[in-house]
Amino acid sequence: MELDISANILLREHERITRTLKAVKNKGVQISVDNMGTSHTSFGSFQKLPLDALKIDRSFVGKITNGSEGRSNVSSIISFGHRMNLRVVAGGVEEAEHLEFLRERNCDEAQRYYFGEPMPAEHLARNQNHRSTSTAVA
């Protein structure tokens, strides 16, 4: 099980949140920071948290095809996550170009409509042969 916590939540009551996340982590739950890049959270504050993953917000991934600034932001977040020994997940992957860019930068996982529409679990097995539903990038 993995708990996603929005990056902007980390700006408030940092000590209390850190204690709570450590207790959750001790119960075997993985923790990821969602919407990475959308708030002005200090990167130093992440080092104190018991995190497993960073999730790059889809608004950044969508800008990969719009020029060097979008690519630079996503590359920076991937590098930051890996330097902290975290799994990096890119949200909002909707084009082959997004996926290729993420693969070239060793992003660990990707998610969104490029892989398929949200569906009930029982439909997943039937649609598995149509298109790969794996979220692994590498």
C-alpha positions as CSV (number, residue, x, y, z in Angstrom):
1,M,0.0,0.0,0.0
2,E,1.2,3.5,-0.8
3,L,0.0,6.8,0.7
4,D,0.3,9.9,-1.5
5,I,0.7,13.1,0.3
6,S,0.4,16.4,-1.5
7,A,3.6,18.5,-1.5
8,N,1.8,21.6,-0.4
9,I,0.7,19.8,2.8
10,L,4.3,19.5,3.9
11,L,4.5,23.3,4.3
12,R,2.2,23.2,7.3
13,E,2.9,21.6,10.7
14,H,6.0,19.9,9.4
15,E,7.0,18.3,12.8
16,R,3.5,16.8,13.3
17,I,3.4,15.5,9.8
18,T,6.8,14.0,10.1
19,R,5.9,12.1,13.2
20,T,2.6,10.9,11.6
21,L,4.3,9.7,8.4
22,K,7.0,7.9,10.4
23,A,4.2,6.0,12.3
24,V,2.5,5.1,9.1
25,K,5.8,4.0,7.5
26,N,6.4,1.8,10.5
27,K,3.2,0.0,9.7
28,G,4.6,-1.0,6.3
29,V,2.9,1.7,4.2
30,Q,5.0,3.3,1.5
31,I,4.8,7.1,1.3
32,S,5.1,9.3,-1.8
33,V,5.0,13.0,-2.3
34,D,2.3,13.8,-4.9
35,N,2.1,17.0,-7.1
36,M,5.9,17.5,-6.9
37,G,6.9,20.8,-8.3
38,T,3.5,22.6,-7.7
39,S,4.3,24.2,-4.4
40,H,7.2,26.1,-2.9
41,T,8.3,23.4,-0.5
42,S,11.9,23.5,0.6
43,F,13.8,20.6,-0.8
44,G,15.6,20.3,2.5
45,S,12.4,19.5,4.3
46,F,12.1,16.3,2.2
47,Q,15.3,14.8,3.7
48,K,13.7,14.5,7.1
49,L,10.6,12.7,5.8
50,P,10.3,8.9,5.5
51,L,9.6,8.9,1.8
52,D,9.7,6.2,-0.8
53,A,8.8,8.2,-4.0
54,L,8.3,11.5,-5.6
55,K,5.4,12.0,-8.1
56,I,6.0,14.6,-10.7
57,D,2.9,16.6,-11.3
58,R,1.2,16.1,-14.7
59,S,1.4,19.8,-15.4
60,F,5.2,19.5,-15.7
61,V,5.1,16.3,-17.7
62,G,2.7,17.9,-20.2
63,K,5.2,20.7,-20.8
64,I,7.9,18.3,-22.0
65,T,6.8,18.8,-25.6
66,N,6.6,22.6,-25.2
67,G,10.2,23.5,-25.0
68,S,13.4,23.4,-22.9
69,E,11.9,24.8,-19.7
70,G,9.5,22.0,-19.3
71,R,12.1,19.4,-20.1
72,S,14.5,21.1,-17.6
73,N,12.0,21.1,-14.8
74,V,11.2,17.4,-15.2
75,S,14.8,16.5,-15.5
76,S,15.6,18.4,-12.3
77,I,12.9,16.7,-10.3
78,I,14.0,13.2,-11.5
79,S,17.6,14.0,-10.6
80,F,16.6,15.3,-7.2
81,G,14.5,12.2,-6.4
82,H,17.2,9.9,-7.4
83,R,19.8,11.8,-5.4
84,M,17.5,11.2,-2.4
85,N,17.3,7.5,-3.3
86,L,13.6,7.8,-4.1
87,R,11.5,6.2,-6.8
88,V,10.3,8.8,-9.2
89,V,6.9,8.6,-10.8
90,A,5.8,10.8,-13.6
91,G,2.1,11.7,-13.8
92,G,0.3,12.9,-16.8
93,V,2.0,10.7,-19.5
94,E,-0.2,11.0,-22.5
95,E,2.1,10.9,-25.5
96,A,4.9,8.6,-26.7
97,E,7.3,11.6,-26.6
98,H,6.6,12.0,-22.9
99,L,7.5,8.4,-22.2
100,E,10.6,8.4,-24.4
101,F,11.9,11.6,-22.6
102,L,11.3,10.0,-19.2
103,R,13.0,6.7,-20.2
104,E,16.1,8.7,-21.4
105,R,16.3,10.3,-17.9
106,N,15.8,7.0,-16.0
107,C,12.4,8.0,-14.5
108,D,11.3,4.9,-12.6
109,E,7.5,4.9,-13.4
110,A,4.9,6.7,-15.4
111,Q,1.1,6.9,-15.2
112,R,-1.8,8.3,-17.1
113,Y,-3.8,7.8,-20.3
114,Y,-0.9,6.8,-22.5
115,F,-1.2,3.4,-20.8
116,G,-5.0,3.3,-20.7
117,E,-8.1,4.8,-19.2
118,P,-9.0,4.2,-15.6
119,M,-11.0,1.0,-15.4
120,P,-12.4,-1.5,-12.9
121,A,-10.0,-4.3,-11.9
122,E,-12.0,-7.0,-13.7
123,H,-11.6,-5.1,-17.0
124,L,-7.9,-4.9,-16.6
125,A,-7.3,-8.6,-17.4
126,R,-9.4,-8.4,-20.6
127,N,-7.7,-5.3,-21.8
128,Q,-4.2,-6.4,-20.9
129,N,-3.5,-7.8,-24.4
130,H,-4.6,-4.6,-26.2
131,R,-2.0,-2.3,-24.7
132,S,0.6,-2.7,-22.0
133,T,-0.8,-1.6,-18.7
134,S,2.6,-1.6,-16.9
135,T,3.6,1.6,-15.4
136,A,7.3,0.8,-15.3
137,V,9.3,3.2,-17.5
138,A,12.6,1.5,-17.6
